[in-house]
Every structure is written in structure tokens, then in C-alpha cells.
Amino acid sequence: MFLEVLSLENNEINDTFPHWLGTRPKLQVIVLRANYFYGQIIQSENGSYFSSWQILDLSHNEFSGFLPATYFKGFKGIIHLRDVQTLYMRYFVFASISDWRFYSYSYSVVVTMKGVDTKFERVINIFTAIDMSSNNFEGKIPETVGNLTSLQVLNFSPNKLKGHIPSSFGNLIALESLELSSNKLDGEIPMQLAGLSFLEVLNLSEN
């Protein structure tokens, strides 16, 4: 049985980023929000890492350092969505660290989208989101994020990111919500964002 969804949200886990999850070939959703994960997410040149990921939620933790630019290259599940089906995902529920049970039914996940926490009762494998909000990430936003052409929700706020908004964001043709508020970004808003026809929410406040 392949692990497809892993949700550990709202616990008190104190650890660094579990890099080994990148080797799981069928893992599509990982939710680590609202824990005490910390430290820098180490870059990887392994092109097969995270190849199936479609939802990544690391929000409300204590991660720091640069955003993992090389990981964004490996998110083939967000770059190209081919299996457009409404298949509901199986996942592990951890009642405690020492006690886990397997369930198979429709999965729900909370994603900070359009400024509010939105609960999706049924996550289908055509929904894509990256939420790294409420951490201590710093440095520039990698241009490689613009390769994620099927991405629908992107939230990098608040953090300590600086520099300009990459013009490659104009390639995010499926994007509906872009939140970059409460960082240290500067420069001009890329004119390429005007071509994002599905974009409903753009929050660049407090930069």
C-alpha cells in the first residue's frame, strides 16, 4: 500500500523537515501545519524528489533559511497534471506517535486560501497548493516557483522574504490566490501578473 496523504497538523512535533518523505513515489499531500518544525529545508539535487506532490502545507511552524528552490523543480505533480480524475485519497491518521491506524475514505484538508482558512471536505487530485506562511523563511523567492504551471494557491506570507516578485510568476496560469504580504519585498509588481485570468486574490500588503 502506497502512502498518498500524510497529515500531522495541530500537534506539538518538534523536529526538522522530514526529507525522507521526498522519496515516497505516491505521496501527493503533506500537511505539517501548526507544529514546531524548525530549521532550514536542505536543498536536494535529486530530480525524483517530491515528484507526485500536489499539496504542501508547512504553515505556522518555525522553518527558517532560504526557500528550497530545487524542490520546486521536482514538483512534477504541480507542473503537469495528467490524471484528471475525482479519486479520493487514502491516508494515515496518527492518534499518537506510537499508535497509527489506516483509514480509507474521503480526506479533508485546511488550506489558507484567499485570506482565510478554507476546509476542503473532499480533496481530489486536481487541486494544487503550496502554503509556507507564518514561518521565518528569508532570501529571494526562487524563479523556479514559476515552473509550477498547475498551481492554484500560493502563500508565502508572512515571512522575511526580500527582493522582487519573480516575473516567472506570469507562467502560473492556473493560479487563483497569491499571498505575499508581510515580507520585505521591493521593486515593481511584474506586469506578467496581469495575464493570470484565474487570479482572484492578490495580497502584497505590508512590504
Salt bridges, closest charged atoms under 4 A:
GLU4 OE2 - ARG90 NH2 3.10
ASP57 OD2 - ARG33 NH1 3.20
ASP99 OD2 - ARG101 NH1 2.93
ASP117 OD2 - ARG33 NH2 3.46
GLU121 OE2 - LYS119 NZ 3.84
GLU143 OE2 - HIS164 NE2 3.83
GLU200 OE1 - LYS114 NZ 2.82
